[in-house]
């Protein structure tokens, strides 16, 4: 059924396999380009959609491997393979005869009998060729190709450097555990056993670091753990990334100029909903002042409480989560330790499947052990339609942190749904970095972790719901792609989910209404921190990539930009430039980190549509959301699709209300 043959994978064969598959793909493309008959939608665009399937498969295997099993051996392979793939892509986009045929179909799209989906594909393919340099002269194409191959190598180096700094840890002794919940101590003990060190280990990933900063009473250790985390890629050693950033930004600016754009940001955003940097900056600056103002209030509250407790300190970045938690407890009588006891990982996974069944009629049956996987931690689920048992696709999930695995959380599509080659069903994965519990102990996660789990599952649901004819139409704009994932975070705190799945890990009792009420009362607490932490990174990204020259000293640029923005000194960017993998391991999120906010405006407004029905599982609203937002990929302009769902454009006021900020 198209499932990856992980049991037959030999890393040593990747280079030869990619070379062979690339040659086959280029031969297919040449056949399309060399045709002498008139270019038609079928003999050109559909033929291109069908071309390169073996290359797609081997690149998928390689991409999953570099994300989840990025050993030194694989890292060396990536340094060779990524530039090869970039070269193949450029050969296709720079083929003058092929582009002439693509342009002919595009120019005639309104004259023939193409349906709306086919016209959309013609426009998308043509625009992509132009954006990639199809209209350039030979010398400019040559230089753009050189830049792309160099960037592919630099992206690999950047990711490997950051991973090396993340494959480290801070060791704790028995006297270093003050304030830490028992479940957290158990997870740090399990991490130490995995790393084969004595004591307890706080590994250098967010899911391990954030709870330590929240609960540890040892201020000097909080600072040590915080510095290890925020200085990844910035130690001035062999893993330092600053020189790589300088090269990447400079090359991107040169490429944008060759392609006829004012800056890299203008080039990257030309196929997004925002269209240009000014629109994204306008939205970000609508939110930024309110977020900074809220941070000042939060810091004042924390400083006041610290003084009350007799702590003679000035709040620093490594103190923020610690004192915020104490303010939360004093103000709302809400203890995260108590709260976390209700979020057991396995239950939250089951809760996400319950949500998918109620909203979209999907059923998930675990088939782990019957299909090959790339690591023993990976679990596999067969997805069907609950109504008739018909096949929908497969979901792979890899939930735990380990050495050589990328940090953070992400979804990865192994195979897109499409109908151009018969009925092809989707295969998708969710990847997290939760810390395993002690032997025989449940894995307890925070509310933030639970929302992240639902977020990534939202990406999976987007892929599983797809119903397009042509595979390229699965690719939605960068500032739309986070919308379906962000809106699904809201179901974590719905009453049916909480009553059925948020059960205390010891008593198995459901969460008391009093705790739910306190939680909802505190829902906008600390939103200043969360918004500034994210938005500062998005603003720095945009300003970095709107410079037409691209000549930057990353350390100075980051500091100067944050100073100009009025960044509160008690917070650092969620991703500082030296470890900002969204920006520097590919072009994907460069000048695009704003997209989380852009998407969140739609997500907040779309969630209002469910709230207005008084039923978070309202069948008609769910059906409309699936059909108009999830199923049609980019076959319909995304702004039009949203208007079809909501009857109007999204309103930013919903997002501001969610965060407790003024709406005027």
C-alpha positions in Angstrom: 0.0 0.0 0.0 2.9 2.3 -0.5 4.3 2.0 3.0 8.0 2.8 3.4 10.3 -0.3 3.4 12.3 0.7 6.4 13.4 -2.9 7.0 15.2 -2.9 3.7 16.9 0.5 4.0 20.7 0.7 3.8 22.0 4.3 4.3 25.0 3.5 2.1 22.8 3.1 -0.9 21.2 6.6 -0.7 23.6 8.4 -2.9 23.5 5.8 -5.7 19.7 5.5 -5.4 19.2 9.3 -5.7 21.6 9.4 -8.7 19.7 6.7 -10.5 16.2 8.2 -9.6 17.4 11.7 -10.6 18.6 10.4 -14.0 15.3 8.7 -14.6 13.3 11.8 -13.6 15.4 14.1 -15.9 14.9 11.6 -18.7 11.1 11.8 -18.2 11.3 15.6 -18.2 13.4 15.6 -21.4 10.7 13.5 -23.1 8.1 16.0 -22.1 10.2 19.0 -23.2 11.2 17.4 -26.5 7.7 16.7 -27.8 7.0 18.4 -31.1 3.2 18.4 -30.9 1.3 21.2 -29.4 1.5 21.6 -25.6 -1.6 20.6 -23.8 -2.6 20.3 -20.2 -2.3 16.5 -20.3 0.9 16.1 -22.2 2.7 18.8 -20.3 1.3 19.5 -16.8 -0.2 16.2 -16.0 2.9 14.5 -17.4 5.1 16.6 -15.1 2.8 15.7 -12.1 3.5 12.1 -12.9 7.2 12.4 -13.4 9.8 11.5 -10.9 7.9 9.1 -8.6 11.0 7.0 -7.7 12.9 10.2 -6.9 10.0 11.4 -4.7 10.1 8.1 -2.8 13.8 8.0 -2.1 13.9 11.7 -1.2 11.1 11.0 1.3 13.1 8.2 2.9 16.1 10.4 3.0 14.2 13.3 4.5 12.7 11.2 7.3 16.2 9.8 8.0 17.9 13.2 8.3 15.1 14.4 10.6 14.9 11.4 12.9 18.1 9.4 12.6 20.7 12.1 11.7 23.8 10.2 12.7 27.3 11.4 11.6 27.1 9.0 8.7 23.8 10.5 7.5 25.1 14.0 8.0 28.0 13.3 5.7 25.6 11.9 3.1 23.4 15.0 3.3 26.4 17.3 2.5 26.7 15.4 -0.8 23.0 14.7 -1.6 21.4 18.1 -0.9 23.4 20.0 -3.5 22.6 17.1 -6.0 18.9 17.5 -5.4 19.1 21.3 -5.8 20.9 20.8 -9.1 18.2 18.4 -10.4 15.4 20.9 -9.4 17.2 23.7 -11.2 17.8 21.6 -14.4 14.0 21.2 -14.6 13.1 24.8 -13.9 15.8 26.2 -16.2 14.8 24.0 -19.2 13.9 26.5 -21.9 11.9 24.1 -24.0 10.0 22.7 -21.1 9.2 26.2 -19.9 7.9 27.2 -23.3 5.4 24.3 -23.2 4.4 25.2 -19.6 3.9 28.8 -20.7 1.8 27.8 -23.7 -0.6 25.9 -21.5 -0.7 28.8 -19.0 -1.4 31.3 -21.8 -4.2 29.3 -23.2 -5.8 28.3 -19.9 -8.9 30.5 -20.4 -9.4 29.5 -24.0 -9.9 25.7 -23.7 -12.0 23.4 -21.6 -9.9 23.4 -18.4 -11.9 23.2 -15.2 -11.2 25.5 -12.2 -8.7 23.0 -10.6 -6.8 22.6 -13.9 -6.6 26.4 -14.4 -5.3 26.7 -10.8 -2.6 24.1 -11.5 -1.6 25.9 -14.7 -1.1 29.1 -12.8 0.7 27.6 -9.9 3.2 25.7 -12.1 3.9 28.6 -14.4 4.4 31.0 -11.5 6.8 28.6 -9.8 8.9 28.3 -13.0 9.1 32.0 -13.2 9.9 32.5 -9.5 12.7 29.9 -9.8 14.3 31.7 -12.7 12.9 30.2 -15.9 12.8 33.6 -17.6 16.5 34.4 -16.8 19.3 34.5 -19.4 21.9 31.7 -19.4 24.4 33.5 -17.3 21.9 34.4 -14.6 20.5 30.8 -14.6 24.1 29.5 -14.1 24.6 31.9 -11.1 21.3 31.1 -9.5 22.1 27.4 -9.8 25.4 27.9 -8.1 23.8 29.8 -5.3 21.1 27.1 -4.8 23.7 24.4 -4.6 25.9 26.4 -2.2 22.9 27.1 0.0 21.9 23.5 0.1 25.3 22.7 1.5 25.1 25.5 4.0 21.7 24.5 5.2 22.9 21.0 5.9 25.9 22.3 7.8 23.7 24.7 9.9 21.3 21.9 10.9 24.2 19.6 11.8 25.9 22.3 13.9 22.8 23.0 15.9 22.0 19.3 16.4 25.5 18.8 17.8 24.8 21.5 20.4 21.5 19.9 21.2 23.0 16.5 21.7 24.3 17.8 25.1 23.0 17.9 28.6 23.4 19.3 32.1 24.0 16.7 34.8 22.2 17.1 38.1 23.0 15.5 41.4 20.5 14.6 44.2 21.0 18.1 45.8 20.0 19.8 42.6 16.4 18.7 42.5 14.7 21.2 44.7 11.3 22.3 43.4 11.1 19.7 40.6 8.0 17.5 40.5 8.5 13.8 40.9 7.5 13.0 37.4 10.1 15.4 36.0 12.8 14.0 38.2 11.9 10.5 36.9 12.2 11.7 33.3 15.6 13.3 34.0 16.7 10.1 35.6 15.6 8.2 32.5 17.5 10.6 30.3 20.6 10.1 32.3 20.3 6.3 32.0 19.9 6.7 28.2 23.0 9.0 28.1 24.9 6.6 30.4 25.7 9.2 33.0 25.3 9.3 36.8 22.6 11.3 38.4 20.0 13.2 36.3 20.2 14.8 32.9 18.5 17.8 31.5 18.9 17.3 27.8 19.3 20.5 25.7 15.8 20.4 24.1 12.8 22.6 24.8 10.6 19.9 26.3 13.3 19.2 28.9 14.5 22.7 29.5 11.2 24.6 29.9 9.9 22.6 32.8 13.3 22.8 34.6 13.2 26.6 34.2 9.6 26.6 35.5 10.1 24.5 38.7 13.7 24.5 39.8 14.4 26.4 43.0 18.2 26.5 42.1 18.7 29.8 40.5 22.3 29.2 39.5 21.3 26.0 37.8 18.4 27.7 36.0 20.9 30.1 34.6 23.2 27.3 33.6 20.5 25.3 31.8 19.1 28.4 30.2 22.4 29.5 28.9 23.2 26.1 27.4 19.9 26.3 25.6 19.9 29.8 24.3 23.5 29.7 23.2 23.2 26.7 20.9 25.2 27.4 17.8 26.8 30.5 19.4 29.8 29.2 21.3 32.6 30.3 18.9 33.7 26.7 18.4 33.4 24.2 15.5 29.6 24.2 15.9 29.2 27.9 15.8 26.7 29.0 13.1 27.2 32.7 12.8 29.5 32.6 9.8 27.0 30.2 8.1 24.2 32.7 8.7 26.3 35.5 7.1 26.9 33.5 4.0 23.3 32.3 3.7 21.8 35.8 4.0 24.2 37.3 1.5 23.6 34.5 -1.1 19.8 34.8 -0.6 19.9 38.6 -1.3 22.0 38.1 -4.4 19.6 35.4 -5.7 16.6 37.6 -5.1 18.2 40.5 -7.1 19.0 38.1 -10.0 15.4 36.9 -9.9 14.1 40.5 -10.1 12.9 41.0 -6.5 13.6 43.8 -4.0 14.8 41.4 -1.3 14.7 37.7 -0.3 11.5 38.4 1.7 9.8 39.8 -1.4 10.8 36.7 -3.4 9.8 34.3 -0.7 6.4 35.9 -0.1 5.4 36.3 -3.7 3.3 33.1 -3.5 1.9 33.6 0.0 -1.4 35.0 1.3 0.3 38.1 2.6 2.0 38.7 -0.8 4.6 41.1 0.4 6.6 42.0 3.6 4.6 45.2 4.4 1.4 43.2 4.9 3.1 40.8 7.4 4.8 43.6 9.2 1.6 45.5 9.5 -0.1 42.6 11.3 2.9 41.9 13.5 3.2 45.6 14.6 -0.6 45.6 15.3 0.1 43.0 18.0 3.7 43.8 19.2 3.0 47.0 21.3 0.2 45.3 23.3 2.4 42.3 23.9 5.3 44.4 25.2 3.0 46.4 27.4 1.7 43.1 28.9 5.2 41.9 29.5 6.0 44.9 31.6 3.0 44.2 33.7 4.0 40.5 34.0 7.5 41.5 35.1 6.3 44.0 37.7 4.0 41.3 39.1 6.9 38.8 39.3 9.3 41.3 40.8 6.7 42.2 43.5 6.2 38.6 44.4 9.9 37.9 44.5 10.4 40.7 46.9 7.5 39.5 49.0 9.2 36.0 49.2 12.4 37.6 50.3 14.2 36.9 47.1 16.7 39.7 46.5 16.8 39.4 42.8 16.0 41.3 39.6 14.1 39.2 37.2 16.3 37.8 34.5 15.4 35.6 31.5 16.1 32.4 33.4 13.7 33.6 36.2 10.7 34.4 34.0 9.1 31.0 33.9 9.9 30.3 37.5 8.3 33.4 38.9 5.5 33.4 36.4 4.5 30.0 37.8 4.5 31.4 41.3 2.4 34.4 40.3 0.0 32.0 38.5 -0.4 29.9 41.7 -0.9 32.9 43.9 -3.3 34.7 41.6 -5.4 31.8 40.3 -4.5 29.1 42.8 -3.4 27.1 39.8 -0.5 24.7 40.3 0.9 23.4 37.0 2.2 20.3 38.8 -1.4 19.4 39.8 -2.6 20.3 36.4 0.0 18.2 34.6 -1.1 15.1 36.5 -4.2 15.0 34.2 -2.3 15.1 30.9 -0.9 11.6 30.3 0.6 11.3 26.9 -1.2 8.1 25.9 -4.6 9.5 26.9 -3.9 12.7 24.9 -3.1 10.7 21.8 -6.4 8.8 22.2 -8.1 12.2 22.7 -6.8 13.5 19.4 -8.2 10.4 17.6 -11.5 11.0 19.4 -11.5 14.6 18.1 -10.8 13.4 14.5 -13.6 10.8 14.7 -16.2 13.3 16.1 -15.3 16.1 13.6 -14.4 14.2 10.4 -15.5 10.6 10.8 -11.9 9.1 10.9 -11.1 6.0 12.8 -7.5 5.0 13.9 -6.4 1.4 14.4 -2.9 0.7 15.6 -1.0 -1.7 13.3 2.4 -1.3 15.0 4.4 -4.5 14.7 2.8 -5.5 11.4 4.7 -2.9 9.2 8.3 -1.9 9.2 9.5 1.2 11.1 12.7 3.1 11.3 13.0 3.0 15.1 11.4 0.9 17.9 9.6 4.0 19.3 7.6 4.5 16.1 4.0 3.5 16.1 1.8 3.2 13.0 -2.0 3.6 12.7 -4.3 2.6 9.8 -6.8 5.4 9.2 -10.3 4.6 7.9 -13.7 6.2 7.5 -15.7 5.1 10.6 -18.9 5.0 8.6 -17.9 2.3 6.2 -14.4 1.2 7.1 -13.0 2.4 3.8 -9.3 3.2 3.6 -8.1 6.8 4.2 -4.4 6.5 4.8 -1.7 5.8 7.4 -0.3 7.8 10.4 3.2 7.2 11.7 4.0 8.7 15.1 7.5 9.1 16.7 6.9 10.8 20.1 10.2 10.6 22.1 13.4 12.6 22.1 16.7 10.7 21.4 20.2 11.4 20.2 20.5 12.2 16.5 16.8 13.3 16.2 15.8 16.8 15.4 14.4 18.9 18.2 11.0 20.4 18.5 7.8 18.9 16.9 6.8 18.5 13.3 4.6 16.7 10.8 6.0 15.1 7.7 4.1 13.8 4.7 5.5 10.6 3.3 3.0 10.5 0.4 0.4 13.1 -0.8 -3.1 12.2 -1.7 -3.9 12.6 -5.4 -6.0 11.2 -8.2 -3.9 11.9 -11.3 -2.3 8.4 -11.1 -5.4 6.6 -10.0 -6.5 6.9 -6.4 -3.4 7.5 -4.2 -4.0 7.7 -0.5 -1.9 9.9 2.0 0.7 8.7 4.4 1.7 11.2 7.1 3.8 11.3 10.3 3.8 13.2 13.6 7.1 13.7 15.4 7.5 15.0 18.9 10.4 15.2 21.5 8.7 14.2 24.7 10.9 12.9 27.5 10.2 9.3 28.5 9.0 8.6 32.0 10.7 6.2 34.4 10.3 2.5 34.0 6.6 1.6 34.2 5.7 5.2 34.8 3.3 7.1 32.6 4.6 10.0 30.5 3.0 13.2 31.8 2.9 16.3 29.6 2.1 19.9 30.1 -0.9 21.8 28.7 1.5 23.4 26.2 2.8 19.9 25.2 -0.8 18.7 24.8 -1.6 21.6 22.5 1.5 20.9 20.5 0.4 17.3 20.1 -3.0 18.4 18.8 -1.2 21.1 16.6 0.9 18.5 14.8 -2.0 16.2 14.6 -3.9 19.1 12.9 -1.2 18.9 10.1 -1.8 15.2 9.8 -5.6 15.7 9.6 -5.0 18.3 6.8 -3.1 15.7 4.8 -5.6 12.9 5.6 -8.5 15.0 4.5 -7.0 16.0 1.2 -9.2 15.4 -1.9 -7.4 17.0 -4.9 -6.6 15.6 -8.3 -3.1 16.8 -8.8 -0.4 16.3 -6.2 1.1 19.8 -6.5 -2.2 21.2 -5.3 -1.5 19.8 -1.8 1.0 22.6 -1.4 -0.7 25.5 0.4 0.9 28.9 1.0 3.4 29.0 3.9 1.2 31.5 5.8 -1.9 29.2 5.4 -0.3 25.9 6.3 -0.2 26.5 10.0 -3.9 27.4 10.2 -5.4 23.9 10.2 -2.9 22.8 12.9 -3.4 25.9 15.1 -7.1 25.7 15.1 -7.1 22.1 16.3 -5.2 23.1 19.5 -8.5 24.5 20.8 -10.1 21.1 21.2 -7.7 20.1 24.0 -9.7 22.1 26.5 -13.2 21.2 25.3 -15.4 19.5 27.9 -15.7 16.2 26.2 -12.0 15.8 25.8 -11.3 16.8 29.4 -14.0 14.6 30.9 -13.0 11.5 28.9 -9.3 11.7 28.6 -7.8 14.2 31.1 -7.8 11.7 33.9 -5.5 11.9 36.9 -2.6 9.6 36.4 -3.0 8.0 39.9 -6.7 8.3 40.9 -8.0 8.1 37.3 -10.6 10.7 38.3 -11.6 13.3 35.7 -10.4 16.9 36.1 -12.6 18.7 38.7 -14.7 21.5 37.5 -13.1 23.9 39.9 -9.7 23.2 38.3 -11.1 23.7 34.8 -12.7 27.0 35.9 -9.3 28.2 37.4 -7.6 27.1 34.2 -10.0 29.0 32.0 -9.8 32.1 34.2 -6.0 32.0 33.8 -6.2 31.4 30.0 -4.7 34.7 29.1 -2.1 34.6 31.8 1.5 35.1 30.6 0.4 35.8 27.1 2.8 38.8 27.0 5.7 36.4 27.4 4.4 33.9 24.9 3.7 36.5 22.3 6.9 38.5 22.6 9.0 35.4 22.7 7.5 34.3 19.3 6.9 37.7 17.7 10.4 39.0 18.3 11.8 36.1 16.3 9.3 36.7 13.5 10.2 40.4 13.3 13.9 39.7 13.3 13.4 37.2 10.6 11.5 39.7 8.4 13.9 42.5 9.0 16.9 40.3 8.3 15.5 39.2 4.9 14.2 42.6 3.7 17.7 44.0 3.5 18.5 44.1 -0.2 22.2 43.8 0.3 22.1 41.0 2.8 25.3 42.0 4.5 24.9 41.2 8.2 26.8 40.4 11.3 24.2 38.1 13.0 25.1 38.9 16.6 25.1 42.7 16.0 22.0 42.5 13.8 20.0 40.5 16.4 21.0 42.9 19.2 20.4 46.1 17.2 17.0 45.0 15.8 15.7 43.9 19.2 16.9 47.2 20.8 15.1 49.2 18.1 11.9 47.1 18.7 12.0 47.7 22.4 12.5 44.1 23.3 12.1 43.5 27.0 15.4 42.5 28.6 13.7 39.7 30.6 12.9 37.7 27.4 14.9 36.2 24.6 13.6 35.3 21.1 12.0 31.9 21.0 14.7 31.0 18.4 17.8 33.1 18.4 19.5 33.4 15.1 22.4 30.9 15.8 19.9 28.1 16.3 17.0 29.3 14.1 16.5 26.1 12.1 13.2 27.4 10.6 15.2 30.0 8.8 18.6 28.4 8.0 18.1 24.7 7.2 16.0 25.5 4.1 14.2 28.4 2.4 10.8 27.1 3.8 10.3 29.5 6.7 12.8 32.2 5.8 10.9 35.5 5.8 8.0 33.3 6.8 8.1 32.8 10.5 5.4 35.5 10.7 3.1 32.9 9.1 2.3 31.4 12.6 0.7 34.7 13.5 -1.0 35.1 10.1 -2.4 31.6 10.4 -3.4 32.2 14.0 -5.6 35.1 13.0 -7.6 32.7 10.8 -7.4 30.0 13.5 -8.8 32.2 16.2 -11.6 33.5 13.9 -12.4 30.0 12.7 -12.7 28.7 16.2 -15.2 31.4 16.9 -17.4 29.8 14.2 -17.5 26.6 16.4 -18.0 28.7 19.6 -21.0 30.5 18.0 -22.8 27.2 17.6 -22.3 26.4 21.4 -20.9 23.0 20.2 -17.2 22.5 19.5 -18.1 19.4 17.5 -21.0 21.0 15.6 -21.5 18.6 12.6 -22.4 21.2 10.0 -19.5 23.5 10.9 -17.1 20.6 11.0 -18.3 19.4 7.6 -17.8 22.9 6.1 -14.4 23.2 7.6 -13.3 19.9 6.2 -14.6 20.5 2.7 -13.7 24.2 2.3 -10.5 24.4 4.3 -8.9 20.9 4.6 -9.9 18.9 1.6 -9.2 21.2 -1.3 -5.5 21.9 -0.7 -4.6 25.0 -2.9 -7.0 24.1 -5.6 -9.0 27.2 -4.6 -7.3 30.5 -3.6 -6.9 30.3 0.2 -8.4 33.7 0.9 -11.5 32.7 -1.2 -11.7 29.4 0.6 -11.7 31.1 4.0 -14.4 33.5 2.9 -16.5 30.5 1.7 -16.2 29.0 5.1 -16.7 32.1 7.3 -18.7 34.3 4.9 -16.1 37.1 5.3 -12.3 37.7 5.8 -10.9 36.7 9.2 -10.8 39.4 11.9 -7.7 40.0 14.0 -9.9 40.9 16.9 -10.5 37.2 17.7 -6.7 36.7 18.1 -6.3 39.7 20.3 -9.2 38.6 22.5 -7.7 35.1 22.9 -4.5 36.6 24.2 -6.3 39.1 26.5 -5.0 42.2 24.5 -7.0 45.3 23.8 -8.9 45.1 20.5 -8.8 48.8 19.8 
